[in-house]
Amino acid sequence: MTVAVLSWTAFVVLLGISVSAARPRRYSAPAQLQAARRAVRPWRNGAAISSEFTSAAVCLGLAGLSSASGGWHPAGVAGGFVIVLALVVAPLRRSRTYTLPDFAEWRLGSVPLRCLTTMLSLVIGMAFLVAQLHAAGVVVRLLTGMPAWAGWAALAAAGVAIALAGGTGSVTSVQASQYWLKLVIFVGVGVVLWAVWWHDLPSGDVTAFVAGLPDGLWEGAVGTSYGAADSSAAPAPAPAPAPAPAPAHAPAPDLAPAPQGGGDGMAGLLPGALMVLLACALGTMGLPHVIVRLHVALDGHEARRSIVAAQAMLALFCVVPPLYGVLSAVVARGGVMDEIVLLLPARILPGPAGDLLTGLLAAGAFVAFLATACGVLSAVGGAISACVSRATGASVFRGAVLAVALAALALTMATDPSGSMPLMMLGFSLSAATLCPLLLLGIWWRRLTDAGVLAGAVAGGGVTAALVVCEQTGLNLGVPTSHPASVAVPLAFAVMVVISLVTPGRVPGGVGRMMARMHLPEPSERAGGHRSSPGADRSPSGRVPHTDDY
């Protein structure tokens, strides 16, 4: 059986399993679609959150780089969940707002600010969606020879079907099961490839490999985030003429590309690594598909446990990028970043066995794409539907989901694939420079004003966009060009604070009551506490009494 047939068979089977696991439900209000009737248990919710983050960037993009660069994105996301757990979970749930646009309007009383926040959620969601669609096209084109649009269309159709079947409840059901499937596929295939490669490697080559590996990998990790040239795009020329033909699994003579951005070893890596950690840690809390997860748990205690579970599962999945990254740096140097992982089985184990492993990797990759795509579609569709219409019917939500999917397909057709990781990092950086300051200052600083948030979001988002354009046009400004969060995040916080201080008259009325609602314990907790009713409709307008226990 050829790789193409096996890959498409696995893809169709996985799609069928995913859609059937969605268990369609009938909901009468958008709030029920977004909150999944608060019936999701912590470990299942944590698996769904982890499944959204172990997407194309982690499974293909990061693993296609070196093991050193592959570790920073998951570490940053894990750090972001620590911040969410400590500073965001309880106050945001007490505010009874399901989305960031809901929170912005409730906290600051500004409809224009709600519209801006909705637009930012859409742009950030588009970055994640387009990354998944492009990666799906790469897999289809590479393994079957079919046009890339076939992968885009298949992934978009499956994601829409799952999101429309039952909103966040259906999405969570699919994502939770797909996390374990991805983990088994990627870890299992990786272990087999390492065992075969290590068994066939002569002992002398092992010594050379171990001696030359660390410096090359650390230097190769300094590459740009949005790069027009990533670290896997062009290997450095070999210092000597190529030797006689060697087995496909033998280590390449050049273990890493030339250092980028100046600096040697850890000195060159440190600024870029810190900026990746900053963007991912602060950007995590502003992602629309993360905020909605805080509301699907039964109560506040289980929401916290969901975040802890997600951290543990992300840590477990962190073995995947190094597992493939180190092997890719030796066996498949010079390939396109999102393709290297899929090429490894054929390089190391030619023949039917390699075809089988390639088919399994392709199936795991589509699972990763689908898990992120359906989650983003549901979250962004919910934010847009709540902004466009306050109607109680769920048809507005479903129309918004379909519109977001069509817009993502159009944007994918209009852009060239440049790797999934750059697009994902763009989403994280934009979230860190716009929605993160709004959320943190809105929860913890009573003097915040709508004018300050508008100015700060425009400043942070504008600087991020300008620096990305500079890098794409070849204008190198050092670390800020490759990592816009280093400039945009401090600027956004500073502008929000300064403009808020000079516009004290725009502090919303009743801010003391809102701050008390977010930070004071609920009466039910002081009386012993009780769990929220799964059937309660907690709409953003707050018409239903709030009884979460914290």
N, C-alpha and C positions, 0 to 999 in steps of 0.2 A: 504494500500500500504506500503510495507516495506521500510526501510531506503535505502537499496541498490537500489531498483527500482527507487525510487524518486531521489536519488543522480545521477544515471546515466542518467535518463531522463533529469534532469536539465542541466547536463553536455553536453549532445548532443545538446539540444536546444541552449545553450549559444554558443557552437562552431559554430552552423549554423548561428546564428546572427552575430557573430564576423567575420566569413569569408565573409558573404554576405555584411557586412558593409565596407569591405576592398575596394570595388570599383576599380577593377584592372585597371591599366593604362599602356600605352606603352611608355616607355622612351628609348631614343636612346643613352644616356650617363650615366655613373655612377654618375656624379655630379647631374643630374636631379633626380636620384633615392634617393640620400642622401639629397638633399635640398628640395624635394617635390614641386618644382617650386615656392618656397617662397609664398605659398598660404595659410599658416596656420595662423589663427588669434590668438591674444594673449591668450584669455581665453581658447580656444581649445588647444593651445600649452601648456599652464599651466596645464590643466587637464591631458594631455598626460604625461607630466613630473611627476606630482604627482602620476599618475597611476603606473609608473615604480617603484617608491619608496615605494608605499603601496603594497608590494609584500608578499611573504610567510613569511618573517621575521617579518613584522608588523602585518599581519593578524593572523598568527598562532604562530610563534616563540616568538615574544615579548609579545603578549597577554597571552601566556602560562607561562610567568614569573610573577613577581609581577608588580603592577602598577608603582612602583618607577622605576624599571629597564626599564619598557616599554616606559618611557618618554624620555630617553636620545638619542636614535637613531633618532627619528624625529626632536628633538631639534638640534642635530648636523647637520643633513641635511639642516634644515632651516638656520642655521648659515653659512653653506657652500654656500648656494645660495646668501647670503648677500655678501660674498667675491667674488663670481662669478660676481654678479651685479656690484660691485664697481671696480674690478680690471681686469676682463677678457673679459666681453661681447664686448665692443666697440673695443679694440685693436685686439682681435682674429678675429672678423668679418672683420676688415679692412685689415687683413693679407691675406684674401681670401683663407684660408686653411680650408678644411672641417673636417679633422681629426687631432689628435695629431701627428701621423707619418708625415702627410703633413707639419704640423707646424715645427716639428723638422728638417726636411730636408731643408725647406725654410729658417728658421732662422739661422741654423748652417752649412748648406751646407755639410751634412755628410750622405751618404747612409747607412753606418753601424749603425749610430744612428737611422735612420729611421727603419731599421730592428729590432733593439732592442726595440724601442717604439711600433712597431707592435706586437712583441712577448709579451710585457707587457700588451698591450690592450687585447690580446688573453687570457692570464692567468687570468686577472681580470674579463673579460667577462665569462670565464669558471666557476669561483667561483660563480658568480651570476646564471648562467644557471644550474649548478649542484644542487645548493640550491633549485631552483624551481622544478627540476625533482625529487629530493628525496622527497620533500614535497608532490608532486603529487602522488608519489608511496605510501606514508604514508596514504593519504586520501583514495586511492583506496583499499589498503589492509585492513584498519580499518573498512571501511563502507560496503565493498562488499565481502570481503574474497578472492578477486582475487589477483594474484601475483602483486607485486609492478611494474614490468616491463610494465604492461598494462597501468598504469598511465604515466610512462615515455614516452612510445611510442605515446600515444594519445596527450600529451602535445607537444612533439617535432614535430609531424606531423602538428598540428594546427599552431604552431608558424612559421614553415617553409612556410606553405601555405600563411599565412598573409604577411610575409616578402617578399616572391617571387611575390606576387600579384602586388605590386607597391612600394616596398621599404619603405622609411620613410613616404610617403603619406598614404599608406595603414595602416601602423603601428599606425600612429597618429590618424587616423580615428577610429580605434578599441580602442586604449587606452583612448581616450577622453570620449567615451561613457561608457567604462567599469569603469572609476573612479566613476561616479555617481551611477552605479549599485552596485559596492562594498560598497559605503558609505551607501546606503539605506539598503542593506542586513545586514551588520554587525551592524550598529547602531540600526536598527529596531529589529533584533533578540536579541541584547544585552539588549535593554530596556524591552522587554517582559520577558526575563529571570530574570532581576533584580526585575521587578514588582511581578512576581510569587514567587520568593525566599523571598522577603521582606514581602509579604502578609502572608506567612506561617510561618514566624519566630516569636517565642514567644518574648514578650517584654523584658524579662530578658536576653535572648540571645543577643538582640540588644545591651544592655549595655556592656556585656562582649566582644562583637565583636568590638565595637567602642573603648573600652579601650585597647584592645590588638593588634589592627591592625597596627598602625604606626611603632612601633619598629620592629616587625617581618618583615614587608615588606621592610623597609630600610636596615635591616641587610641582607635580602635575595637578595638584589640587587647587592651585592658586587661580585657575582660569576664571574667565568672566562669567557673570550670572546670566546676562541676556545675550551673550556673545554671538556675536556674529561669528566668532571663531571660538569653539569650545575646545577643551583639552584633548578631545578624542578626534578632532577633525584632521589634523595633519601631524604625523609623528616626525621627530627630528631625523635627519638623514643618518644612516649608520656610519660609524667612524671608519669602517673598513669595507672592502668589497665583500659581497655576499658569499658565504661559503657554499659548499656543495649542497644540493637539495636535502632537506631534513624532513623528518616526519612532521605531520600537520600539527602535532601537539607540542613540538619543541618550543622552548622559549625564544621570543624574538630578540635580536641583538640590541634593540633600543627599548629599554624598559619604560621610558617616559619621554614626553615632549620637552622641548626647551622651556626653561622657566619663563613665566609670564609675569608682567607687572613689577619686575625688579625684585630683589631680595632672594636669599638662598634659604632652603630648608624651612625650618619653623618660622624664621623671621619673615619670609615671603608669604607664608601661609596665614599667619596670625591675623592680619587686618581683614582679609577676605572671610576667614572662618568666623570671626567675631561678628561681621556684618550679616552673614548668613544666619547665625544664631539670633541676632537682634531682629531681623526681618521675620523669621519664622516664629519666634517666641511672641512678639507683639502682634504680628499679623494673624496668628491663630485665633485670638479672641474676637477679631472683627469679621471673620468669615461667616457668611450667612448660613452655611450648612452646619456650622458648629453651634451657633446661638440657639437654633431651633431644637437642638438635642437636649438643652437644659430643661425643656418643657414636656418631654415625653415620658419622664420618670414619674412614678406615683407620687412622690413627695420630695422635699428638699434633701432629706437624708439620702435617698436613693439617687438623686441627681449627683450628689457629691461622690457617691460610690461608683457611679457610671464613669466619671472623669478619672478616678483612680484606676478603674479597670482598663480604660483606654490607654493610660500611661503604661500599664503592665504589658498590654498586648502590643503596643508600639515598640517597647523594649524588646519583646520577643521577636518581632519582625525585623529588628535592626541587624540581624545576622545576614539578611539577604544581600544588601549592597556590598559588604566586604566579600561575601562568598563568591559573587560573580565578578566584582570589581578587580580583585587581585588576579584572578584567572584571566579576565579579559585583557588586563595590562600586559600579560605575557603571551597569550595565544592569539589574540585578535586585535592587535594594535592597528590603527589607521582606519577603522571602520566608522560609519556614521553612528553617533551616540546611541540612538534608539534601536539600532539594528545589531549591535555587537552581541548582546546576550542571546538573541535568537540564532546567531551564527555559531555560537560555541559548540553545540552538540555535533554539528557536521565537521568542525575542525578537529575535535578531539576524538570522536567516535564515528568515522564514516560508515555508511551503510544503513541497513534497516534499523539497527539499534539507535543510531543518531537521528534517523527520521522520526522514530517513536518519541524520543526525548524532545525534539523540536516541536512536534505536535502538542505535547503536554505543555511546553512553555508557551506556545501560542494560545492554548486554551486558558492557561493561568493569566496571560496578559489581557485577554478579552474580559475575564472576570474582573480584573483590576480596573479596566476602563469603565465597565458597566457600573461597578459599585460607586465610583465617584460621580459618573455622569447622572445617574438617577437621583442621587442625593442632592447634587447642585440644582438640578431641574426642579425638584420639589421645593427646596428652600427659596430659590430666587423667584419661582413662580408664585409662592405664597407671599413674598414681600411685594411683588408687583401687583398682585390681585388686591391686597389690602390697601395699596395706595390708589389704585384706579377706581375701586368701587367699595363702598361700605355695605353692599348688599349681603344678605345672609346666605344666599345660595352658593353652592360649591362649583357651579358652572364657570364662574369668573376665574376661580383658581385653575381649573382644567384648561380654560382658554389661554391663561397666562403661561402655563407650562408648555403648551404647544407652540405659542409664539416665541418663547425663549429658545426652544429646540430649533425652530426654523431659522431664527436669527443666528444661532451658533453655526448651523450648516452653511448659511450664506457667508459668514465671516471666515469659516474654514476654507471655502472655495476661493475667497479673495486673497488669502494669505499663503505664504510658502511655509512648509514645515521646517522649523529650525531647531527641533528638539523639544521634548515635553518639559524638561526642567526649566529652561528660560521662561516659558509662559507661566509655569507654576510659581516661580520666584517673583515674577511680575505681580501676580495676584497677591502674594504674601506682602510684598513691599507696599503696594497700594493700600492694602488693608491696614498695615501698620502705620502709614502716614496719614490716614483719614479717619477710619472708623474706630480704631483703637483709642486715639485721644478722646474722641467723643464719648466712648463708653466709660473709660476710666475717670475722666473729669466729671462726666455727668453723674456718676455714681458717688464720687467721693468729694466733690467740690461744689458747694452751694452757690458760689458767685458766678458760675458759668452762664453765659448768655448765648442766645441764638446767633447774634452778630459775630461773637468770638468763634463759634463752631463753624459758621459759614466761611469766615476768613481763613481759619486754620485748615479746614478741609481743602479749600481751593489752593492755598499755598503748598500744603503737603502733596496733594495730587498733582498740581502743576509742576512742581520741582521733579517729582518722580517721572512724569511724562517727558519733561525736557531732558533729563539725564539719559533716559532710555533712547530718545531720538539722537542725542549726541553720540552714544555708543554705536548705534546703528549706522550713523553717517561717518564713523571713523574718527571722531573727535574724542581723544582720550584725556580725561581729567584725573586719572588715577583711580583710587578706590571709589570715590563718589560715582564715577561713570558706571562701573561694573556693579556697584552695590548702592543704589539710590537711597536706601533706608538710612544710611549713615548721615545724610544731610536732611532728608525730608522729614524724618520722625522728630528730631529735636526742633526743627523749624515749626512743624505743625503744633506741637505742644506749646512752644513759646508764643506763637501768634494767637492761639486760642486763649491763653492766659492774659496776654497783654490787652487784646481787644476787649475781652470780658471786663477787665479792670477799668478800662476807659469808657465803657458803656454800662455803668451800674444801673441805669434806669431801665434796662432791658431784662434784668433778672425777673423771671416769671413770678407772678403772684402765687402764693401758696407753696413756695419752695420748701419751707420748713416742714409742711405736712408731707410733701413728696419724699424728702430725705428721711423723715421718721418712718414712713411706710417701707422704705427700702432697708433701713438699718435696725429698727427696733424689733425685738422678738414678737411673734404673734401671740395674742391672748390664749389661743389653743395650746401653745407650747407651755405657757406658765401654768395652765390648768392640767397638764399631763400630756397634751398633744393627741391628735388623731390624724389619720391619713385623709388625703383629699379624695373626694368622690371621683372615680374614673369617668363618670358620666357628666361631670360639670363642664359647661361650656364657658371657658374663660377667655372671652373675646378681648381684643386690645382696648376696647372702650371701658372695660372694667365694670360692666353691668352686673356681673355675678359676684357675690361676696367671695372674698379670698380667704382660704382656710389652710394654706400650706403650713406644715410644721417645720420649724428650723431649730 
